[in-house]
Amino acid sequence: MAAQHDAPLETLFLPFANGALSWPAGPVLFLRARDGWPLREHAQPAQLVCEQSFRPFADALEASGWQVRDEQQLIDDTTRYALVLVLPPRQREEARALFARALALAAPGGTVVACQHNNEGARSGESDLQSLAGLGGKLTKNHCRAYWTAPLNGQHDVALAQRWASLDAPRAILGGRFQSRPGIFAWDRIDPASALLVEQLPADLAGVGADLGSGFGYLSAEVMARCPGVTALDLYEAEGRALALARANLAALGKPAALNYHWHDVTAGIEGRYDFIVTNPPFHTPSRADRPDIGQRFIAVAAEALRPGGRMWLVANRHLPYEQILNESFGQVRVAAERDGFKLIEATKASRSPTPVRTPRSTEPTWGRGGRA
């Protein structure tokens, strides 16, 4: 799911390539890290620690030999870094909290270097880092802006850093029903597409199900509340920060069914076999690139994972080109509802093709109905 040409990643390393900054000999931390040739040109695996909660990017980093840690592991570690690289997210509260963490993790005399695309909040990010710690330099190229601090020796705004550090902390939303945090998809509300799916959710969903792209757990919570026949539910989510919230949110419901949580890229395929699947698939990456092929892959994976006769309930923007893959992958497809630019689709996997069964009494084949896998 990562783009082949990563302009912010390339621009992030330009200050080192052009001599504006020197690559340090000490340890380096890369927050919201992504793999790519600019990283491999400068860093060594023994020197670099990466933090990345989005599973496709984490998988790519690990495949290239980089060490990937999560947020809690960095909190528990006392290492402080000579250089902290940051690819800030678009959501401003999350980005400000990330800047505060970067400063806290930088060693005395260390430097924080960040880069954003111009359409992803680059000017705001530069202004925020300047307010927090001052700027040692900046450059623009590839429609991106890289900016960095002077060597840090306690001159940053301590009070501001303390305020910003908690800006993306989990908090109660929707009257306390769920916990969420900035940066998660639809973090402070119910996405209207998911709301449409829930309104039409049939109460007869039963057996073992899956929620593909579970977010902070809204759809899964509604399935548990509305479908008493569900015995087990697997949640798949590529964003680790969202999956941790889903785990907490569903734990608050008690355990009416077996719940399993998978930090997983659905587009890579899933191994479970299910009686039903619900999904509101993403159609862009964290860099906001429009990617309808992601949703198309979700559909194909769901079709593979459903048992014969199993049902998928999918909601999506009306303009997304999903009809061909739906018709190719399922025996029956119908539009269950449309509203506010969204379409809700029920797709049923075809039952198994009839299989000839021979009996000792006859040479003529008799046909039996295939059962559920």
Disulfide bonds with the S-S distance in Angstrom:
none
